[in-house]
Amino acid sequence: MLSLRSVAVISTVSASVGYLVGRDVRDGNFANCKTHCHGSPSSAFVNHNSKERQGREERDTETTRDNIPSWYQFLPTPFTVSAASAPIDRSSLPLPATSPAGAVTSPTNRVGEIMKFGFPSLDNVRFYEDYVVAYDRRNRTAHWVFEHITSVHCSYGEGVSRDKCDFKEDESIHPYFRATRRDYKGSGYDRGHLAAASNHRQSHKAMEQTFLLSNVAPQVGAGFNRDAWNNLEKYTRAIVRKSRCVYVCTGPLYLPRKELDGKQYIHYEVIGANHVAVPTHFFKVLVIEDLKGQYEMKAFVLPNQPLPDGVPLKAYQRPLESIERAAGFLLFEKIPKKSFRLINGEKPR
């Protein structure tokens, strides 16, 4: 029987680190791309014939090379794999209908508003007052959590107080797959919000629901949840107050490291009787709609460990494709890449 604090070890080979089909393939840019495998899977490699794509990958590497923590080498490097059938070419898809002022028309249904640009996956999806979660029953935390935030959501409604909220089990989850408060007790980890409580201050119900353990994952406290991750949440709300709205997708990642034997492994701890997984990293992707109706994307990956003070959040930005391949799903696939004014501070190419 596994101990209450055991370690799950998943062995992988270098060609199967979670490189999944990302935005390059989604946009149909794989016609000249071939995959060649010789011998074992560990010798698999991809041959790029597209100079344009190759140049973009080099730029992605260059923009993250300075002042980047060493653990970034373990994020999957963007590249394209072949596919059995051609995906839809999304490069020329129109944006949703806009009003005369240029604002994207908001759906009347709140879920439709939050998930306007597509569901990353449809596995165990739960809908709450102000966010949507896809629950990972094996790891007892979320695959992803989606939010749509405006300045109204970040402003305190009458009688709303975080002090009145407490963490509790999500009773919509079967007891076999549910995280409990006892799992976190004495674990040494904080109960880290994915959809931040302070993003949903407009009603007590909305804030209270963010304390469901389906919206929580084990996070290192000092240096991460109480510091770097908290700073990212505050940064998100600061952007919200200057924008029309912000779409946010947050979730855990389980990334590999190369060991002394030359092989790559994914090591992560599990806590409590229900073996709640402790992610190695967390991602947060922001799609910002400014006051002119233009879109900007910012994508972040932070390791679940104490992080040094003073490191700018920009240092944790990563290409969206890397996050998609590591997580196993596509994000904001209904927005053509060329429609973004900026992606991680640069004009899309």
Solvent accessible surface area in square Angstrom, and as a share of the most:
residue,aa,sasa,rsa
1,M,244,1.09
2,L,109,0.54
3,S,67,0.43
4,L,115,0.57
5,R,122,0.44
6,S,13,0.08
7,V,90,0.51
8,A,31,0.24
9,V,83,0.47
10,I,68,0.35
11,S,76,0.49
12,T,21,0.12
13,V,57,0.32
14,S,52,0.34
15,A,34,0.26
16,S,60,0.39
17,V,14,0.08
18,G,25,0.24
19,Y,58,0.22
20,L,73,0.36
21,V,58,0.33
22,G,0,0.00
23,R,5,0.02
24,D,2,0.01
25,V,3,0.02
26,R,6,0.02
27,D,13,0.07
28,G,27,0.26
29,N,72,0.37
30,F,31,0.13
31,A,95,0.74
32,N,94,0.48
33,C,9,0.05
34,K,120,0.51
35,T,56,0.32
36,H,64,0.29
37,C,85,0.51
38,H,115,0.51
39,G,83,0.80
40,S,61,0.39
41,P,87,0.55
42,S,57,0.37
43,S,52,0.33
44,A,33,0.25
45,F,106,0.44
46,V,27,0.16
47,N,60,0.31
48,H,35,0.15
49,N,78,0.40
50,S,26,0.17
51,K,173,0.73
52,E,136,0.61
53,R,18,0.07
54,Q,78,0.34
55,G,20,0.19
56,R,32,0.12
57,E,23,0.11
58,E,101,0.45
59,R,74,0.27
60,D,34,0.17
61,T,60,0.35
62,E,95,0.43
63,T,74,0.43
64,T,20,0.12
65,R,151,0.55
66,D,110,0.57
67,N,132,0.68
68,I,37,0.19
69,P,38,0.24
70,S,90,0.58
71,W,11,0.04
72,Y,11,0.04
73,Q,132,0.59
74,F,32,0.14
75,L,5,0.02
76,P,1,0.01
77,T,78,0.45
78,P,8,0.05
79,F,41,0.17
80,T,0,0.00
81,V,34,0.19
82,S,57,0.37
83,A,42,0.32
84,A,117,0.91
85,S,85,0.55
86,A,81,0.63
87,P,45,0.29
88,I,113,0.57
89,D,79,0.41
90,R,49,0.18
91,S,46,0.30
92,S,80,0.52
93,L,61,0.30
94,P,114,0.71
95,L,61,0.30
96,P,47,0.29
97,A,80,0.62
98,T,74,0.43
99,S,41,0.26
100,P,151,0.95
101,A,85,0.66
102,G,27,0.26
103,A,20,0.16
104,V,11,0.06
105,T,82,0.48
106,S,64,0.41
107,P,49,0.31
108,T,150,0.87
109,N,91,0.47
110,R,57,0.21
111,V,40,0.23
112,G,28,0.27
113,E,29,0.13
114,I,1,0.00
115,M,9,0.04
116,K,28,0.12
117,F,4,0.02
118,G,10,0.09
119,F,67,0.28
120,P,16,0.10
121,S,32,0.21
122,L,140,0.70
123,D,67,0.35
124,N,35,0.18
125,V,28,0.16
126,R,54,0.20
127,F,106,0.44
128,Y,34,0.13
129,E,72,0.32
130,D,5,0.03
131,Y,1,0.00
132,V,0,0.00
133,V,0,0.00
134,A,0,0.00
135,Y,2,0.01
136,D,16,0.08
137,R,109,0.40
138,R,165,0.60
139,N,10,0.05
140,R,43,0.16
141,T,0,0.00
142,A,0,0.00
143,H,53,0.24
144,W,0,0.00
145,V,0,0.00
146,F,2,0.01
147,E,0,0.00
148,H,9,0.04
149,I,0,0.00
150,T,29,0.17
151,S,51,0.33
152,V,102,0.59
153,H,24,0.11
154,C,3,0.02
155,S,63,0.41
156,Y,124,0.47
157,G,23,0.22
158,E,183,0.82
159,G,50,0.48
160,V,15,0.08
161,S,32,0.21
162,R,111,0.40
163,D,136,0.71
164,K,129,0.55
165,C,14,0.09
166,D,78,0.40
167,F,24,0.10
168,K,92,0.39
169,E,51,0.23
170,D,6,0.03
171,E,144,0.65
172,S,63,0.41
173,I,2,0.01
174,H,93,0.42
175,P,85,0.53
176,Y,156,0.59
177,F,58,0.24
178,R,37,0.13
179,A,2,0.02
180,T,13,0.08
181,R,112,0.41
182,R,180,0.66
183,D,4,0.02
184,Y,10,0.04
185,K,171,0.73
186,G,78,0.75
187,S,7,0.05
188,G,74,0.71
189,Y,46,0.18
190,D,27,0.14
191,R,81,0.30
192,G,0,0.00
193,H,13,0.06
194,L,0,0.00
195,A,0,0.00
196,A,3,0.02
197,A,1,0.01
198,S,17,0.11
199,N,3,0.02
200,H,0,0.00
201,R,39,0.14
202,Q,49,0.22
203,S,34,0.22
204,H,65,0.29
205,K,112,0.47
206,A,0,0.00
207,M,1,0.00
208,E,52,0.23
209,Q,33,0.15
210,T,0,0.00
211,F,8,0.03
212,L,17,0.08
213,L,2,0.01
214,S,2,0.01
215,N,0,0.00
216,V,0,0.00
217,A,0,0.00
218,P,0,0.00
219,Q,0,0.00
220,V,30,0.17
221,G,6,0.05
222,A,66,0.51
223,G,14,0.13
224,F,0,0.00
225,N,33,0.17
226,R,146,0.53
227,D,51,0.27
228,A,14,0.11
229,W,0,0.00
230,N,41,0.21
231,N,77,0.39
232,L,0,0.00
233,E,20,0.09
234,K,109,0.46
235,Y,74,0.28
236,T,1,0.01
237,R,16,0.06
238,A,45,0.35
239,I,17,0.08
240,V,0,0.00
241,R,130,0.48
242,K,150,0.64
243,S,16,0.10
244,R,73,0.27
245,C,6,0.04
246,V,0,0.00
247,Y,5,0.02
248,V,1,0.00
249,C,0,0.00
250,T,0,0.00
251,G,0,0.00
252,P,10,0.07
253,L,2,0.01
254,Y,43,0.16
255,L,7,0.03
256,P,1,0.01
257,R,104,0.38
258,K,131,0.55
259,E,66,0.30
260,L,190,0.95
261,D,88,0.45
262,G,40,0.39
263,K,111,0.47
264,Q,29,0.13
265,Y,40,0.15
266,I,24,0.12
267,H,78,0.35
268,Y,20,0.08
269,E,36,0.16
270,V,11,0.06
271,I,0,0.00
272,G,10,0.09
273,A,76,0.59
274,N,37,0.19
275,H,56,0.25
276,V,0,0.00
277,A,1,0.00
278,V,10,0.06
279,P,2,0.01
280,T,31,0.18
281,H,8,0.03
282,F,0,0.00
283,F,0,0.00
284,K,3,0.01
285,V,0,0.00
286,L,0,0.00
287,V,0,0.00
288,I,10,0.05
289,E,4,0.02
290,D,31,0.16
291,L,122,0.60
292,K,156,0.66
293,G,12,0.12
294,Q,81,0.36
295,Y,4,0.01
296,E,22,0.10
297,M,1,0.01
298,K,30,0.13
299,A,1,0.00
300,F,1,0.00
301,V,0,0.00
302,L,0,0.00
303,P,1,0.01
304,N,17,0.09
305,Q,65,0.29
306,P,89,0.56
307,L,15,0.07
308,P,91,0.57
309,D,130,0.68
310,G,81,0.77
311,V,46,0.27
312,P,85,0.53
313,L,34,0.17
314,K,143,0.61
315,A,9,0.07
316,Y,4,0.01
317,Q,15,0.07
318,R,24,0.09
319,P,13,0.08
320,L,6,0.03
321,E,8,0.03
322,S,0,0.00
323,I,0,0.00
324,E,1,0.01
325,R,1,0.01
326,A,24,0.19
327,A,28,0.22
328,G,42,0.41
329,F,23,0.10
330,L,42,0.21
331,L,0,0.00
332,F,2,0.01
333,E,38,0.17
334,K,106,0.45
335,I,1,0.00
336,P,1,0.01
337,K,29,0.12
338,K,145,0.61
339,S,34,0.22
340,F,5,0.02
341,R,108,0.39
342,L,36,0.18
343,I,29,0.15
344,N,28,0.14
345,G,44,0.42
346,E,69,0.31
347,K,155,0.66
348,P,37,0.23
349,R,150,0.55
